[in-house]
């Protein structure tokens, strides 16, 4: 199994829309109403929104390939692109998704290590992400990777309020 990671550009927008939609559906459709999933996807993965995010120099999208097949993606943010300021010198993992048919192959760990590598290159003190309290697999994965819960916040997916944990890993 050969894995490669490639930076995503505006030219990759339609591919990003597809993998973003697919992985979000795979991960959350069984935990949300179809209406709320569709509303989130329409807001998060529409062409205008993704063009804006891809053009922001404080955000980076990376595609992950396994034997030249797109398997997952990562989005990291720094500075004002972050959802919250958890630490003045932190990097946020906003999205880290692997397609279901590629689960249990260590790909999430590879993407997470890439995010940590980016954070270290940028001399960040920590890396953080928000994890939905109902996503036990993600919580357990990040705990095993050295993240600790350091707070919480709420967000809405459609009309449903969702409680999120802020999970942080110190790098220094």
C-alpha positions in Angstrom: 0.0 0.0 0.0 1.6 3.2 -1.2 0.3 6.4 0.4 0.9 9.9 -0.9 -0.2 13.3 0.2 -0.8 16.2 -2.2 -1.7 19.8 -1.5 -5.1 20.7 -2.8 -5.5 23.8 -4.9 -8.5 25.7 -6.4 -8.1 23.5 -9.5 -9.1 20.5 -7.3 -12.3 22.2 -6.1 -14.7 19.6 -7.6 -12.7 16.7 -6.3 -12.7 18.3 -2.8 -16.4 18.9 -3.0 -16.9 15.2 -3.8 -14.7 13.7 -1.1 -15.9 16.3 1.5 -19.5 15.3 0.8 -18.8 11.6 0.6 -16.8 11.4 3.9 -19.2 13.7 5.8 -22.2 11.6 4.7 -20.3 8.3 5.6 -19.3 9.7 9.0 -22.4 11.5 10.2 -25.5 10.5 8.2 -26.6 7.8 10.7 -26.4 10.3 13.5 -28.3 13.2 11.9 -31.5 13.8 9.9 -31.1 13.9 6.1 -32.3 17.5 6.2 -29.6 18.6 8.6 -26.9 16.7 6.7 -28.0 18.2 3.4 -28.0 21.7 4.9 -24.5 21.3 6.3 -23.2 19.9 3.0 -24.8 22.7 1.0 -23.2 25.4 3.3 -19.8 23.8 3.8 -19.1 22.3 0.4 -20.6 24.8 -2.1 -18.3 26.1 -4.8 -18.2 29.7 -3.4 -17.4 28.6 0.2 -14.6 26.2 -0.9 -13.1 28.7 -3.3 -12.9 31.2 -0.4 -11.3 28.5 1.9 -8.9 27.3 -0.7 -7.8 30.9 -1.4 -7.1 31.7 2.2 -3.4 31.5 2.9 -4.1 30.6 6.5 -5.8 27.4 5.5 -4.3 24.3 3.9 -6.1 21.3 2.3 -4.3 18.1 1.6 -5.5 15.0 -0.3 -4.4 11.6 0.7 -4.0 8.8 -1.9 -3.6 5.1 -1.5 -2.2 3.5 -4.7 -3.3 6.6 -6.6 -6.9 6.4 -5.3 -8.2 9.3 -3.2 -8.8 8.0 0.3 -9.0 11.0 2.6 -8.3 14.6 3.2 -7.1 17.1 5.8 -7.8 20.8 6.4 -5.7 22.8 8.8 -6.0 26.4 9.8 -3.8 29.0 11.5 -4.4 32.6 12.6 -7.7 34.1 11.9 -8.8 31.1 9.8 -9.2 29.0 13.0 -12.7 28.3 14.4 -11.6 29.6 17.8 -8.4 30.9 19.4 -7.5 28.0 21.7 -3.9 29.1 22.0 -2.2 32.1 20.5 0.3 29.9 18.8 -1.8 26.8 17.7 -2.8 25.1 14.5 -6.3 23.8 14.1 -7.3 20.6 12.4 -10.7 21.6 11.0 -11.3 18.5 9.0 -9.6 15.1 9.0 -11.6 12.4 7.1 -10.9 9.0 5.5 -13.3 7.2 3.3 -15.0 4.3 5.1 -13.5 1.7 2.7 -10.0 2.8 3.8 -10.7 2.7 7.5 -8.4 0.6 9.8 -5.4 1.1 7.5 -3.6 3.7 9.6 -4.5 6.5 7.2 -6.0 8.8 9.9 -2.8 8.5 11.8 -0.8 9.5 8.7 -2.9 12.6 8.1 -2.7 13.5 11.8 1.1 13.2 11.7 1.2 15.4 8.6 -0.8 18.0 10.5 1.7 17.8 13.4 4.6 18.1 10.9 3.0 21.3 9.5 2.4 22.7 13.0 6.1 22.1 13.9 7.3 23.6 10.6 5.3 26.7 11.6 6.7 26.7 15.1 3.3 26.1 16.7 3.0 25.2 20.4 0.0 23.0 20.0 -2.5 21.5 17.6 -6.2 21.2 18.3 -9.5 20.2 16.9 -13.2 20.0 17.7 -14.8 16.6 18.1 -18.5 15.9 18.3 -19.3 14.2 21.6 -21.2 11.5 19.8 -18.2 10.6 17.7 -16.6 8.1 20.1 -14.3 6.6 17.5 -12.7 10.1 16.8 -12.5 10.9 20.6 -10.8 7.6 21.3 -8.4 7.9 18.3 -7.3 11.4 19.3 -6.8 10.4 23.0 -4.6 7.6 21.8 -2.6 10.1 19.7 -1.9 12.3 22.8 -4.8 14.8 22.7 -6.5 15.9 25.8 -10.0 17.4 26.2 -9.6 21.1 27.2 -13.1 22.5 26.9 -16.1 22.4 24.8 -18.4 24.5 22.5 -21.7 24.1 20.7 -22.3 24.3 17.0 -25.4 23.7 14.8 -25.9 21.2 12.1 -29.1 22.3 10.6 -31.5 22.8 13.5 -29.6 20.5 15.9 -27.3 21.8 18.5 -24.2 19.6 18.7 -21.8 19.7 21.7 -18.2 19.5 20.7 -15.0 18.8 22.7 -11.9 20.9 22.2 -9.1 18.4 22.1 -5.5 19.7 22.3 -2.1 18.2 21.8 0.9 20.2 23.1 3.9 20.1 20.8 6.6 21.7 22.9 
